[in-house]
């Protein structure tokens, strides 16, 4: 993807998460971004890299920021990645330090006029041509207005597991797609609030009626210099520590998201509603939303040798083709078999797998399961 004023586009994959809600398949040494969940045979990290290589100058432009304990895994999955473009955080400090450190390094190596895009490693995107069109619009907006652009996902239901973005003033069209100022970020709301959001309507300056709320995708596009200016304005201590000490500053840095540190405060925040189907693959329920994964007549999603009787709407997964899982008279469960561990959870409780792992952390005999 070429930029109109020849400023380079630098895509960055944020690949430091643990993916605990995919336990027991996701482990500390083999986290979610290394998993293949869509039947493609490619991991989430590899699929994200494949997608971004089509919109940049290939491996010369792609960067990855990840956690130090899994650097070897990233190198194994992306052997073509340039060593100087792989940043390893010694401690997880959420997205604000990751974005600040990476942007500083890109500004140093490429220049502050570079257009940077930050993309989580665990997203599923169906229409990659539509993704490229939306990204081209975001790059144009970031170039012309020095904006920090986020891609909003049109909400299909009142989800409580996503943050929401309220669109403000209409800015016009970029690459034929509408763009808006960001009016407000809302962290994961309750169902009543999310339902109210989706029922809202507003009329644009061009006469079109739209819902002003979208899901927060966590994808951001910006000029390196513009982002650094906003860190200096809204999180000066964090940026100053990284400028002075680089990676050695990490033990002193706060654990804070980019949304809290910068996006909720900046007046540069803009949004372009995405033009593609998307999923953040947050927990085991995402398996059922991926169209490539098979369903049986009882609406069970089965990635295992499964025999069921009077069992409906379950998600059944086994790592080994030798395992057989039999279900009888159970509905709406997640059943996962990985090596010597079996997880059985109600589909409504998959967000709480992290709480279950806290109990395992407290049991010395279970440390090898984490």
C-alpha positions as CSV (number, residue, x, y, z in Angstrom):
1,X,0.0,0.0,0.0
2,X,1.6,3.2,-1.1
3,X,1.0,6.5,0.7
4,X,0.2,9.6,-1.3
5,X,3.1,11.6,0.1
6,X,5.5,8.7,0.2
7,X,5.7,8.5,4.0
8,X,6.4,4.9,4.9
9,X,3.6,2.8,6.5
10,X,4.9,0.7,9.4
11,X,2.6,-2.0,10.7
12,X,3.2,-3.2,14.3
13,X,1.8,-6.4,15.7
14,X,1.0,-6.3,19.4
15,X,1.8,-9.9,20.4
16,X,2.4,-9.8,24.2
17,X,-0.9,-11.1,25.6
18,X,-1.3,-14.3,27.5
19,X,-4.7,-15.4,26.1
20,X,-5.6,-16.9,29.4
21,X,-9.3,-17.4,28.5
22,X,-8.2,-20.0,25.9
23,X,-6.6,-22.2,28.7
24,X,-5.8,-25.1,28.8
25,X,-4.8,-24.8,25.1
26,X,-3.1,-21.4,25.7
27,X,-0.2,-21.6,28.1
28,X,2.4,-19.2,29.3
29,X,5.0,-20.7,26.9
30,X,2.5,-21.2,24.1
31,X,-0.1,-18.3,24.3
32,X,-3.1,-17.6,22.2
33,X,-1.3,-15.8,19.4
34,X,0.5,-19.1,18.6
35,X,-2.7,-21.1,18.2
36,X,-4.5,-22.0,15.0
37,X,-8.2,-21.7,15.7
38,X,-9.8,-21.1,12.2
39,X,-8.9,-24.3,10.4
40,X,-6.3,-22.5,8.2
41,X,-3.3,-24.2,9.7
42,X,-1.8,-20.8,10.3
43,X,-1.5,-19.3,13.8
44,X,-3.3,-16.1,14.8
45,X,0.1,-14.3,14.8
46,X,1.0,-15.7,11.3
47,X,-2.4,-14.8,9.9
48,X,-2.0,-11.2,11.2
49,X,1.5,-11.0,9.7
50,X,0.2,-12.3,6.4
51,X,-2.6,-9.7,6.4
52,X,-0.2,-6.8,7.2
53,X,2.5,-7.8,4.7
54,X,0.0,-7.0,1.9
55,X,-0.3,-3.4,3.1
56,X,3.3,-2.5,3.8
57,X,6.7,-2.8,2.2
58,X,6.9,-6.5,3.2
59,X,9.2,-7.8,5.9
60,X,11.3,-4.6,5.7
61,X,8.5,-2.6,7.3
62,X,6.8,-5.1,9.7
63,X,7.4,-4.8,13.5
64,X,6.4,-7.0,16.4
65,X,6.4,-6.1,20.1
66,X,6.0,-9.1,22.4
67,X,6.8,-10.5,25.9
68,X,10.4,-11.6,26.5
69,X,9.5,-15.2,27.5
70,X,8.0,-15.9,24.1
71,X,10.5,-14.2,21.8
72,X,11.8,-17.6,20.7
73,X,8.3,-18.6,19.7
74,X,7.7,-15.4,17.7
75,X,11.0,-16.0,15.9
76,X,10.0,-19.6,15.1
77,X,6.6,-18.5,13.8
78,X,7.9,-15.5,11.8
79,X,11.5,-16.4,10.8
80,X,11.5,-13.7,8.1
81,X,11.0,-10.9,10.7
82,X,14.0,-8.6,10.9
83,X,15.7,-9.0,14.3
84,X,15.8,-5.2,14.9
85,X,12.1,-5.1,14.4
86,X,11.3,-7.5,17.2
87,X,10.9,-5.7,20.5
88,X,10.8,-7.8,23.7
89,X,9.1,-6.3,26.8
90,X,10.7,-7.6,30.0
91,X,7.4,-7.2,31.9
92,X,3.8,-6.8,30.6
93,X,2.7,-3.3,31.1
94,X,-0.4,-3.2,28.9
95,X,-0.7,-1.3,25.6
96,X,0.4,2.2,26.5
97,X,4.1,1.3,27.2
98,X,4.2,-1.1,24.3
99,X,3.0,1.5,21.8
100,X,5.1,4.3,23.3
101,X,8.3,2.2,23.2
102,X,7.7,0.9,19.7
103,X,6.8,4.4,18.4
104,X,10.0,5.8,19.9
105,X,12.1,3.1,18.1
106,X,10.3,3.7,14.8
107,X,10.8,7.4,15.1
108,X,14.5,6.9,15.7
109,X,15.0,4.4,12.9
110,X,12.5,5.7,10.3
111,X,11.5,9.2,11.3
112,X,8.6,11.0,13.1
113,X,6.7,11.4,9.8
114,X,6.3,7.6,9.4
115,X,2.7,6.4,9.6
116,X,2.4,3.6,12.2
117,X,-0.4,1.1,12.6
118,X,-0.8,-1.0,15.7
119,X,-2.7,-4.2,15.4
120,X,-3.4,-6.9,18.0
121,X,-2.2,-10.4,17.1
122,X,-5.4,-12.2,17.9
123,X,-7.9,-10.7,15.5
124,X,-9.9,-12.6,12.8
125,X,-10.8,-10.6,9.7
126,X,-12.9,-12.1,7.0
127,X,-12.7,-9.7,4.0
128,X,-9.0,-8.7,3.7
129,X,-9.7,-6.6,0.6
130,X,-12.2,-4.5,2.7
131,X,-9.6,-4.4,5.5
132,X,-7.1,-2.9,3.1
133,X,-9.6,-0.3,1.8
134,X,-10.5,0.8,5.4
135,X,-6.8,0.9,6.3
136,X,-6.0,3.1,3.3
137,X,-8.7,5.6,4.5
138,X,-7.2,5.6,8.0
139,X,-3.7,6.2,6.6
140,X,-5.0,9.1,4.5
141,X,-6.7,10.7,7.5
142,X,-3.6,10.2,9.7
143,X,-1.5,11.9,7.1
144,X,-3.7,14.8,6.3
145,X,-4.9,15.7,9.8
146,X,-2.1,14.4,12.0
147,X,-5.0,12.4,13.6
148,X,-4.8,9.3,15.7
149,X,-7.3,7.0,13.9
150,X,-9.0,4.0,15.4
151,X,-11.0,1.5,13.4
152,X,-14.5,1.1,14.9
153,X,-16.4,-2.2,14.5
154,X,-20.1,-1.8,13.7
155,X,-21.8,-3.5,16.6
156,X,-24.1,-6.5,15.7
157,X,-25.4,-7.1,19.2
158,X,-25.2,-5.5,22.7
159,X,-21.9,-7.1,23.7
160,X,-20.6,-6.5,27.2
161,X,-17.1,-7.8,26.5
162,X,-16.1,-4.9,24.2
163,X,-15.4,-1.2,24.8
164,X,-17.5,1.2,22.8
165,X,-16.7,4.4,20.9
166,X,-19.2,7.2,20.3
167,X,-18.8,9.1,17.1
168,X,-18.7,12.8,17.2
169,X,-18.5,15.4,14.4
170,X,-18.4,14.0,10.8
171,X,-15.1,14.9,9.1
172,X,-16.0,13.9,5.6
173,X,-14.9,10.9,3.5
174,X,-11.4,9.4,3.0
175,X,-11.0,6.8,0.3
176,X,-14.8,7.1,0.0
177,X,-15.3,6.0,3.6
178,X,-16.9,8.3,6.3
179,X,-14.7,9.5,9.2
180,X,-15.6,11.2,12.5
181,X,-14.1,12.8,15.5
182,X,-14.2,10.6,18.6
183,X,-16.7,11.9,21.1
184,X,-16.3,9.4,23.9
185,X,-14.8,6.0,24.9
186,X,-16.8,3.7,27.1
187,X,-15.3,0.7,28.8
188,X,-17.2,-2.6,28.8
189,X,-20.8,-1.5,29.6
190,X,-23.6,-3.6,31.1
191,X,-26.1,-5.1,28.8
192,X,-28.7,-2.4,29.4
193,X,-26.3,0.3,28.5
194,X,-25.0,-1.5,25.4
195,X,-28.6,-2.0,24.2
196,X,-29.2,1.7,24.6
197,X,-26.1,2.4,22.6
198,X,-27.2,0.2,19.7
199,X,-30.7,1.8,19.6
200,X,-29.2,5.3,19.1
201,X,-29.3,6.9,15.7
202,X,-27.9,10.1,14.3
203,X,-28.0,11.8,10.9
204,X,-24.7,12.7,9.3
205,X,-24.0,15.9,7.4
206,X,-24.5,14.1,4.1
207,X,-28.0,13.0,5.2
208,X,-27.2,9.3,6.0
209,X,-28.6,7.9,9.3
210,X,-26.1,5.8,11.3
211,X,-25.6,4.3,14.8
212,X,-23.0,6.6,16.5
213,X,-21.6,3.7,18.5
214,X,-19.1,1.1,17.4
215,X,-17.0,-1.5,19.2
216,X,-13.4,-0.5,20.0
217,X,-11.2,-2.7,17.9
218,X,-7.9,-1.7,19.5
219,X,-6.4,-0.9,16.1
220,X,-4.7,2.5,15.8
221,X,-3.1,4.4,12.9
222,X,-1.1,7.6,13.4
223,X,2.0,9.6,12.5
224,X,4.8,8.6,14.9
225,X,5.4,12.3,15.8
226,X,1.7,12.9,16.5
227,X,1.5,9.9,18.9
228,X,4.7,11.0,20.7
229,X,3.3,14.5,21.1
230,X,0.2,13.1,22.8
231,X,2.3,11.0,25.1
232,X,4.3,14.1,26.1
233,X,1.0,15.9,26.7
234,X,-1.0,13.2,28.6
235,X,1.5,10.7,29.9
236,X,4.8,12.6,30.1
237,X,6.4,10.6,32.9
238,X,5.9,7.3,31.0
239,X,7.4,8.7,27.8
240,X,10.3,10.5,29.6
241,X,11.3,7.2,31.3
242,X,11.4,5.3,28.0
243,X,13.3,8.2,26.3
244,X,15.9,8.2,29.0
245,X,16.3,4.5,29.9
246,X,14.6,2.5,27.1
247,X,13.9,-1.1,27.9
248,X,15.5,-0.6,31.4
249,X,12.6,1.7,32.3
250,X,10.0,-1.1,32.3
251,X,10.1,-2.0,36.0
252,X,9.1,1.6,36.8
253,X,6.4,2.0,34.2
254,X,2.7,1.9,35.2
255,X,0.4,-0.9,33.8
256,X,-1.9,1.2,31.7
257,X,-3.7,0.8,28.4
258,X,-3.4,3.2,25.4
259,X,-7.0,4.1,25.8
260,X,-6.6,5.3,29.4
261,X,-3.2,6.9,28.9
262,X,-3.9,8.8,25.6
263,X,-7.0,8.1,23.6
264,X,-9.6,9.2,26.2
265,X,-7.7,12.5,26.6
266,X,-6.4,13.5,23.2
267,X,-8.3,15.8,20.8
268,X,-6.6,14.0,17.9
269,X,-8.8,10.9,18.2
270,X,-10.7,10.1,15.0
271,X,-12.6,7.0,13.9
272,X,-13.4,5.2,10.7
273,X,-16.1,2.5,10.9
274,X,-14.7,-0.8,9.6
275,X,-16.0,-2.2,6.4
276,X,-15.2,-5.9,7.2
277,X,-16.3,-8.7,9.5
278,X,-14.2,-8.9,12.6
279,X,-13.7,-10.9,15.8
280,X,-11.2,-10.5,18.6
281,X,-11.2,-14.2,19.5
282,X,-11.3,-13.4,23.2
283,X,-12.4,-16.7,24.6
284,X,-13.6,-20.2,23.7
285,X,-17.0,-18.9,22.5
286,X,-15.2,-17.3,19.5
287,X,-14.7,-20.8,18.1
288,X,-18.4,-21.0,17.4
289,X,-18.4,-17.6,15.6
290,X,-15.7,-18.6,13.0
291,X,-17.5,-19.8,9.9
292,X,-14.8,-22.4,9.0
293,X,-15.5,-24.4,12.2
294,X,-18.1,-27.2,11.7
295,X,-21.4,-27.6,13.5
296,X,-23.4,-30.7,13.8
297,X,-27.2,-31.0,13.6
298,X,-27.5,-30.2,17.3
299,X,-25.6,-27.0,16.8
300,X,-22.5,-28.4,18.6
301,X,-19.2,-26.9,17.3
302,X,-16.9,-29.8,17.3
303,X,-13.1,-29.8,16.8
304,X,-12.7,-33.3,18.2
305,X,-13.9,-36.8,17.9
306,X,-17.3,-36.3,19.4
307,X,-20.3,-38.5,20.1
308,X,-23.3,-36.7,21.5
309,X,-26.8,-37.7,22.6
310,X,-29.3,-35.1,23.6
311,X,-26.5,-32.6,23.8
312,X,-26.9,-29.2,22.1
313,X,-25.0,-26.0,21.4
314,X,-21.8,-27.2,23.0
315,X,-18.2,-26.3,22.0
316,X,-16.1,-29.5,22.0
317,X,-12.3,-29.4,21.4
318,X,-9.5,-32.0,21.8
319,X,-5.9,-31.4,20.9
320,X,-5.3,-35.0,20.0
321,X,-7.0,-36.9,17.2
322,X,-6.9,-40.0,19.5
323,X,-9.1,-38.4,22.1
324,X,-12.9,-39.1,22.1
325,X,-15.3,-36.9,23.9
326,X,-18.8,-38.2,24.6
327,X,-21.6,-35.9,25.8
328,X,-25.0,-36.9,27.2
329,X,-27.8,-34.6,28.1
330,X,-25.7,-31.4,28.4
331,X,-26.2,-28.1,26.7
332,X,-24.3,-24.8,26.3
333,X,-21.0,-26.1,27.6
334,X,-17.3,-25.6,26.6
335,X,-15.5,-28.9,26.9
336,X,-11.7,-28.8,26.1
337,X,-9.2,-31.7,26.4
338,X,-5.5,-30.9,26.1
339,X,-2.9,-33.5,27.2
340,X,-3.8,-34.3,30.8
341,X,-6.1,-31.4,31.4
342,X,-9.9,-31.2,30.8
343,X,-11.9,-28.0,31.1
344,X,-15.7,-28.1,31.5
345,X,-17.3,-24.7,31.7
346,X,-20.7,-23.1,30.9
347,X,-20.5,-20.9,27.8
348,X,-21.6,-18.0,29.9
349,X,-18.6,-18.3,32.2
350,X,-15.7,-18.4,29.8
351,X,-14.7,-14.8,30.7
352,X,-14.0,-16.2,34.2
353,X,-11.4,-18.7,33.2
354,X,-8.8,-16.2,34.5
355,X,-10.3,-16.6,38.0
356,X,-9.9,-20.3,37.7
357,X,-6.3,-19.9,36.8
358,X,-5.7,-17.8,39.9
359,X,-6.6,-20.9,41.9
360,X,-4.1,-22.9,39.9
361,X,-1.4,-20.3,40.6
362,X,-1.8,-20.9,44.3
363,X,-1.3,-24.7,44.0
364,X,2.4,-25.7,43.5
365,X,1.5,-29.0,42.1
366,X,-0.3,-27.3,39.2
367,X,2.4,-24.9,38.0
368,X,3.3,-26.9,35.0
369,X,-0.3,-26.5,33.7
370,X,-0.1,-22.7,33.5
